[in-house]
Amino acid sequence: MKNIFSNDVIYMFYVSIILINVEIISSKGEIPSAYVTDIYYSWKEANEICEMIRLYDNIQFPDTYGTLSWVDAPVEYSQWVEYKDCVNVKPEFIEKHKRVQYGDQLGQCLQYCEDYDYIGLQQSNCSCLSLSEMSHNTVISGCSHKEICRGDKYAYCANGISNFNCFIIYKKVNINEQLHIGNCLKVTRAHDQNSSFRASPCNGVSKPLCTSMRSFYGHSQNWISSFSQCKPELFVSYDRYKQSQLWQEGLFWLANIRRPYINHFLVCLISQAVCLI
């Protein structure tokens, strides 16, 4: 069974490093409170000396607007996928199905189809596809039912209403470089023709790298807005970029995205009766 989560790109939920500590709920049922220390710690250090709050704990917290803090919720990222296209897939290549929730369609589909290289995504449905490639042998035609996924504005889904075999196709890819934190992939092409790849939050701004020359004239926007500038062409993918050296200088979005998976650890202190999950 394949592991969809990359073992060499595990990051904690927040980038910054201010410790939060929680006072355990009292016998009177009071809401627990928290405080921020003046000392900076790594996540590992903070976890060893402090009972950190969960991601969604209901606590009283001082007004520290703009402060990034550690919580007890390490994140693993899914495998990278490449946006392929919106197409009608031949029925014999459509395997098992699963209903997916708005806001996490792509992440849930990747977990469900962990043994498949291709997935087909609709707004509320995930299908595992037994494809080895996209060609006339596997695809009937293109389709025009591409939409931004409901609840996830940095991914595309097919509406799945007018044609049940119409999907947004994503292909899993292996990207072995250390890429930092973020769900969308950028590439920097330097003057000396060297390239470096970096994961970045999808709401950042960069130009699109399109399969045509359109990226010469593109504007710096977030991932989804940059994608629309490539029409009718597509973003260049990581694999396609690596196959050529004929790229222009600059900072560009690529066609690859991923999704985070948040682990909620069970943390019990022997000297206390209450555990934070």
Secondary structure as GFF3:
##gff-version 3
##sequence-region A 1 277
A	DSSP	beta_strand	5	11	.	.	.	ID=ss1
A	DSSP	beta_strand	18	22	.	.	.	ID=ss2
A	DSSP	beta_strand	34	40	.	.	.	ID=ss3
A	DSSP	alpha_helix	43	49	.	.	.	ID=ss4
A	DSSP	beta_strand	75	78	.	.	.	ID=ss5
A	DSSP	beta_strand	81	89	.	.	.	ID=ss6
A	DSSP	three_ten_helix	91	93	.	.	.	ID=ss7
A	DSSP	beta_strand	94	99	.	.	.	ID=ss8
A	DSSP	alpha_helix	105	112	.	.	.	ID=ss9
A	DSSP	beta_strand	118	121	.	.	.	ID=ss10
A	DSSP	beta_strand	125	129	.	.	.	ID=ss11
A	DSSP	beta_strand	139	142	.	.	.	ID=ss12
A	DSSP	beta_strand	146	148	.	.	.	ID=ss13
A	DSSP	beta_strand	156	158	.	.	.	ID=ss14
A	DSSP	beta_strand	166	172	.	.	.	ID=ss15
A	DSSP	beta_strand	184	189	.	.	.	ID=ss16
A	DSSP	beta_strand	195	200	.	.	.	ID=ss17
A	DSSP	beta_strand	207	208	.	.	.	ID=ss18
A	DSSP	three_ten_helix	213	217	.	.	.	ID=ss19
A	DSSP	alpha_helix	223	229	.	.	.	ID=ss20
A	DSSP	alpha_helix	238	242	.	.	.	ID=ss21
A	DSSP	beta_strand	250	257	.	.	.	ID=ss22
A	DSSP	beta_strand	260	262	.	.	.	ID=ss23
###
